[in-house]
Amino acid sequence: MTYVRLDSGVLDSTLWVDRDCREIFITALLMAVPFELVDSAPQLEVRSLGLTGWSVPPGWYGKVEAAGIGIVRRAHLEEVAGLDALERLGNTDPQSRSPNYEGRRLVRVEGGFIVLNFIDYRDKDSTNAERQQRYRERQRALKKEREEKAKALRELPVTVTEKRVTITQQLDNDYDGTTNTKETTTALVEPNSSSTGKSMVRVGKGSSLAEITETLVAVNAGTRQVLKKQERRSMGASLVFAYWAAKANHTGALLDRKRERTITARLEEGKDNLNEMLYVVDGLLRDDNLMGRRNDSNRKYDGIETIFRDRAQVERLAALGGYREGATHPMVKKYADAVGATEVSNGEPATARIAGEGGGNGEG
């Protein structure tokens, strides 16, 4: 089965205003097959075997191996009207958009008819279809990346010696390091059946503040593994979310995919500067507009999508929260292991790497 492409440009051609020619030509397009003409072929009259004096030059065309009346019947036109249309399609058209073949479109030769611009129609630009294909491929790649990232976060390996790890939650710290509240909780750790002593701390989709806190502290207490960059970024996003949820009093909020994408996008833009991101939360608490202290309705605009909406917002709120280049946020120090600072790599403590990625040597 052959195929050709039609685009909206045909609506503005001289072909479109002649209904009989339009019906015949589109029918011939659908009947034609790709055909290479090696030697020039003289054009024949539609209603006789006489020559018109013009010849089709060698090249690739579409060949319709049918008599004129056969094309007319396929187009469901009256015989006289159809043959007249075939004659007009084989004549020159000075108003045609294309100067090729002097405006001729469909000519009779020995053995049938030749659609002169068949290859042009067949090779019409298909960038829209290609763009749609590329879009679908990008979406599949993004979906796969999200699934792999979620799997890495859910199955982050930690070293433990007991089935349960008792921890102390101190996420409700002020930016100056003082502690407002303490809450003791227990992180459930699933033992692995292998003899390596490795277990999994799992954080499911839509993780709550308590679950994220349990994971962070359990990892901080037990892991001795240098995490990959993507895993560190995921854990960093979890830490930022947990800190925001505690400080902004959104303890019932869940770290869904949308929020995680927003945070990780800003982390990536800031070269994984986790310190700056945490100071953004401190700056939020000082911003009267976002905290609803300067509007009659007292409505807050303290959502993740708002405070981390773009790079400019991050820089503004971080500065408002007291961030300066080289500063290390107290939460980074507290949960350094959980975001990948647990071992010496290439002779450098990973805690130093975290501080370096945060913008300098660090300052408490």
C-alpha positions in Angstrom: 0.0 0.0 0.0 1.4 3.4 -1.0 0.8 6.6 0.8 1.2 10.3 0.2 0.9 13.3 2.5 -1.5 16.2 2.0 -1.0 19.5 4.0 -3.1 22.5 4.4 -1.1 24.4 1.7 -3.2 22.7 -1.0 -6.2 24.8 0.2 -4.5 27.8 -1.2 -3.5 26.3 -4.6 -5.3 26.7 -7.9 -6.1 23.0 -7.8 -8.4 23.5 -4.8 -10.8 25.9 -6.6 -11.4 23.5 -9.4 -13.5 20.8 -7.8 -13.3 18.3 -10.7 -9.6 18.7 -11.0 -9.2 18.3 -7.2 -11.2 15.1 -7.2 -9.3 13.6 -10.1 -5.9 14.6 -8.8 -6.4 13.3 -5.2 -7.7 10.1 -6.7 -4.7 9.7 -8.9 -2.4 10.4 -5.9 -3.9 7.5 -4.1 -3.7 5.2 -7.1 -0.1 6.1 -8.0 3.0 4.0 -7.1 6.6 5.3 -7.1 8.1 5.0 -10.5 11.4 5.9 -12.0 11.4 7.1 -15.6 14.7 6.3 -17.2 14.1 8.0 -20.6 11.9 10.9 -21.4 8.3 10.0 -22.3 6.1 12.0 -24.7 2.8 13.3 -23.4 -0.3 11.9 -25.1 -3.6 13.6 -25.6 -6.3 12.5 -23.1 -8.9 11.7 -25.7 -6.6 10.4 -28.4 -3.2 8.9 -29.1 -1.9 12.2 -30.5 1.2 13.8 -29.0 1.0 17.2 -27.3 4.6 18.1 -28.1 5.8 18.0 -24.4 7.7 15.2 -22.8 8.1 14.1 -19.3 11.9 14.3 -18.3 13.6 11.4 -16.7 13.2 11.2 -12.9 11.0 9.8 -10.1 7.3 10.2 -10.3 4.0 8.5 -9.4 2.6 6.1 -12.0 -1.1 5.3 -12.4 -1.5 2.3 -14.6 -5.0 3.0 -15.6 -6.9 4.5 -18.5 -8.4 8.0 -18.1 -11.9 6.6 -17.8 -10.7 4.3 -15.0 -9.4 7.3 -12.9 -12.7 9.2 -13.6 -14.8 6.3 -12.4 -12.7 5.9 -9.2 -13.3 9.6 -8.6 -17.1 9.1 -9.1 -17.3 11.9 -11.7 -19.3 12.0 -14.9 -17.2 10.9 -17.9 -17.2 14.1 -19.8 -16.4 16.2 -16.7 -13.8 13.8 -15.6 -12.0 13.7 -19.0 -12.1 17.5 -19.2 -10.5 17.7 -15.7 -7.7 15.3 -16.9 -7.0 17.6 -19.8 -6.8 20.6 -17.6 -4.4 18.8 -15.2 -2.1 18.0 -18.1 -2.1 21.6 -19.4 0.2 24.4 -18.3 -1.0 26.5 -15.3 0.6 29.9 -15.2 -1.0 30.6 -11.8 0.3 27.5 -10.2 2.4 28.0 -7.0 5.1 25.6 -8.4 6.9 26.5 -11.7 7.9 22.8 -12.1 6.6 21.3 -15.4 5.1 24.7 -16.2 2.2 24.0 -13.8 1.3 20.5 -15.2 0.2 18.0 -12.6 -1.0 14.8 -14.2 -0.2 13.8 -17.8 -1.0 10.8 -20.0 1.9 8.7 -21.3 2.1 5.3 -22.8 0.9 2.8 -20.2 -1.2 5.2 -18.1 -0.8 8.5 -16.3 2.1 10.1 -14.5 1.6 12.3 -11.4 4.5 14.7 -11.9 4.8 16.0 -8.3 4.0 12.7 -6.6 7.4 12.5 -4.9 7.1 16.1 -3.6 3.8 15.2 -2.0 5.2 11.9 -0.6 8.2 13.7 0.9 6.2 16.5 2.4 7.7 17.9 5.6 6.5 15.8 8.5 8.2 17.7 11.3 5.0 17.8 13.4 4.8 14.0 13.5 8.5 13.9 14.2 8.2 16.4 17.0 5.3 14.4 18.5 7.5 11.3 18.4 10.4 13.1 20.0 8.0 14.5 22.7 6.7 11.0 23.5 10.2 9.6 23.7 11.2 12.4 26.1 8.2 11.7 28.2 9.1 8.0 28.4 12.7 8.9 29.3 11.5 11.3 32.1 9.1 8.7 33.4 11.8 6.1 33.5 14.1 8.5 35.3 11.5 9.3 37.9 10.8 5.6 38.5 14.5 4.9 38.9 14.9 7.8 41.2 11.9 6.8 43.3 13.2 3.2 43.4 16.7 4.5 44.6 15.0 6.5 47.3 12.8 3.7 48.4 15.5 1.1 48.5 18.4 3.2 49.9 20.8 0.6 51.6 21.8 1.2 55.2 23.9 -0.8 57.6 22.1 -1.7 60.7 22.6 -4.3 63.5 19.0 -4.3 64.9 15.6 -4.7 63.3 14.4 -1.4 64.8 16.4 1.9 65.1 15.3 4.3 67.8 15.9 7.9 66.8 15.2 11.4 68.1 13.4 13.8 65.7 14.7 17.4 65.9 13.4 18.9 62.7 11.6 21.8 64.4 14.9 23.7 64.9 15.1 27.4 64.4 17.6 28.7 61.8 19.8 29.7 64.7 20.1 26.1 65.9 17.9 26.3 69.0 15.5 23.4 69.6 11.8 24.1 70.1 10.5 20.5 70.3 11.8 17.0 70.5 9.9 13.9 69.5 11.2 10.4 69.9 10.1 8.0 67.2 11.1 4.6 65.7 12.2 3.9 62.1 11.2 0.5 60.9 14.1 -1.2 59.1 13.4 -4.3 56.9 16.2 -6.8 57.4 17.8 -8.3 54.3 18.1 -12.1 54.2 21.6 -11.8 52.9 24.6 -12.3 55.1 26.0 -8.8 54.4 24.0 -7.1 57.1 22.5 -4.7 54.7 18.9 -3.6 55.1 16.5 -1.3 53.3 14.9 1.9 54.7 11.9 2.4 52.4 10.2 5.7 51.6 7.1 5.2 49.6 5.4 7.5 47.1 3.8 10.5 48.7 6.0 10.2 51.8 4.9 12.0 55.0 7.1 14.2 57.2 7.4 11.4 59.8 8.4 8.8 57.2 11.0 11.1 55.6 12.4 12.0 59.1 12.7 8.4 60.0 14.5 7.6 56.8 16.9 10.6 57.2 17.9 9.8 60.7 18.1 6.1 60.2 20.4 6.6 57.3 22.4 9.2 59.2 22.8 6.7 62.1 23.7 3.6 60.1 24.9 4.1 56.6 28.6 3.9 55.6 28.2 4.3 51.9 29.0 7.3 49.6 25.8 7.9 47.7 25.7 8.6 44.0 24.9 12.2 43.0 21.3 11.5 42.0 20.7 9.7 45.2 22.2 12.5 47.2 20.0 15.0 45.4 16.9 12.9 46.2 17.9 12.7 49.9 18.6 16.4 49.8 15.2 17.1 48.4 13.7 15.0 51.2 15.6 16.9 53.8 14.5 20.3 52.3 10.9 19.1 52.2 11.0 17.8 55.8 12.5 21.0 57.1 9.9 23.1 55.2 7.0 20.9 56.5 8.2 21.2 60.1 9.0 25.0 60.0 6.0 26.1 58.0 3.7 23.8 60.1 2.7 21.6 57.2 3.3 18.4 59.0 0.5 16.6 57.1 1.9 17.4 53.7 3.3 14.7 51.4 6.4 14.7 49.3 4.7 13.9 46.0 6.3 13.9 42.6 5.4 17.5 41.7 7.0 18.8 44.9 10.1 16.6 44.5 10.6 17.8 40.9 10.3 21.4 42.0 12.9 21.0 44.7 15.3 18.9 42.7 15.1 21.3 39.8 16.3 24.2 42.0 18.9 22.0 43.6 20.3 21.2 40.1 20.3 24.8 39.1 22.2 25.7 42.3 24.7 23.0 41.8 23.3 21.0 44.7 23.7 23.8 47.1 21.7 22.2 49.9 22.6 24.9 52.4 21.0 27.6 50.3 17.8 25.7 49.8 17.4 25.2 53.6 18.0 28.9 54.1 15.1 29.5 51.7 12.8 28.0 54.3 14.2 30.3 56.9 13.7 33.3 54.6 10.1 32.2 54.1 9.4 32.6 57.8 10.7 36.2 57.6 8.7 37.2 54.5 5.6 39.0 55.6 3.9 38.7 52.2 4.3 35.0 51.8 3.4 34.3 55.5 0.2 36.3 55.1 1.1 39.1 57.6 0.5 41.9 55.1 -2.9 41.0 53.6 -6.4 41.4 55.1 -7.2 37.7 54.6 -4.0 36.5 56.3 -3.7 34.0 53.5 -0.3 32.4 53.3 1.6 31.7 50.1 4.1 29.3 51.6 3.8 26.3 49.3 6.8 24.4 47.8 5.8 25.5 44.3 5.8 29.2 45.4 9.0 29.5 47.4 11.0 27.3 45.0 9.3 28.5 41.8 12.5 29.8 40.2 16.1 30.7 40.7 15.4 34.4 41.6 13.0 33.4 44.3 15.5 31.0 45.8 18.2 33.7 45.9 15.9 36.3 47.4 14.5 34.1 50.2 17.9 32.5 51.0 19.4 36.0 51.5 16.4 37.0 53.6 17.0 33.8 55.7 20.6 34.8 56.5 22.4 32.8 53.8 25.7 34.0 52.6 28.3 32.2 50.5 30.1 29.6 52.4 27.5 29.2 55.2 26.6 25.7 56.3 23.0 25.3 57.5 22.6 23.5 60.9 20.4 20.9 59.2 23.2 20.0 56.8 25.5 19.4 59.8 22.9 17.3 61.6 21.9 15.1 58.7 25.2 15.1 56.8 25.4 11.3 56.5 21.8 11.1 55.2 22.7 13.3 52.2 25.8 11.4 51.3 28.6 12.6 53.7 29.6 9.5 55.4 32.9 8.2 54.1 36.2 9.5 52.9 36.4 9.6 49.1 39.7 10.3 47.3 41.2 11.3 50.6 38.6 13.9 51.3 35.9 13.6 54.0 32.4 13.6 52.4 31.3 16.2 55.0 33.8 18.5 53.3 32.3 17.8 49.9 28.8 18.6 51.2 30.1 22.0 52.5 31.9 22.6 49.3 28.8 21.8 47.2 26.9 24.1 49.6 29.1 27.1 48.5 32.3 27.1 50.5 34.2 25.8 53.5 31.2 26.3 55.7 30.2 28.2 58.8 27.8 27.1 61.5 
